[in-house]
């Protein structure tokens, strides 16, 4: 049974499969649409957690927020952090965030390198 504030495992697997499938099988335009959708959902999750923090409601776990970043919601998280000032002072969260962003950049560079090697 899923705990409150946690993302059900099936939903997580669906989002990861959707993002990867769109990026590699359907082309760049569908991959971009997928990233925009995931980023928008991530932004909504950040806003909801910010509202819960003000109202003393049950918060969304930091691991869940970082999970959304990891599956492609980086741009939505950046907007949530910078414009809504959510988690902008939490050092442990920001370390995890920048670690994920760094891994994503390295992954994109690796995919680009492999793609260039295969196409040439």
ZIBEL-V921190 format. One line per field, one symbol per residue. phi: phi as a letter, one per 20 degrees, with the letter a starting at -180 (. if undefined). Layout:
BEGIN
phi=???
END
This chain:
BEGIN
phi=.fefndefgffffffffffffffddeofffffffffffffffgfffffffffffemefeeffffffffffepegfffffffeedlemfdeffffffffffffffffffffffffffffed
END
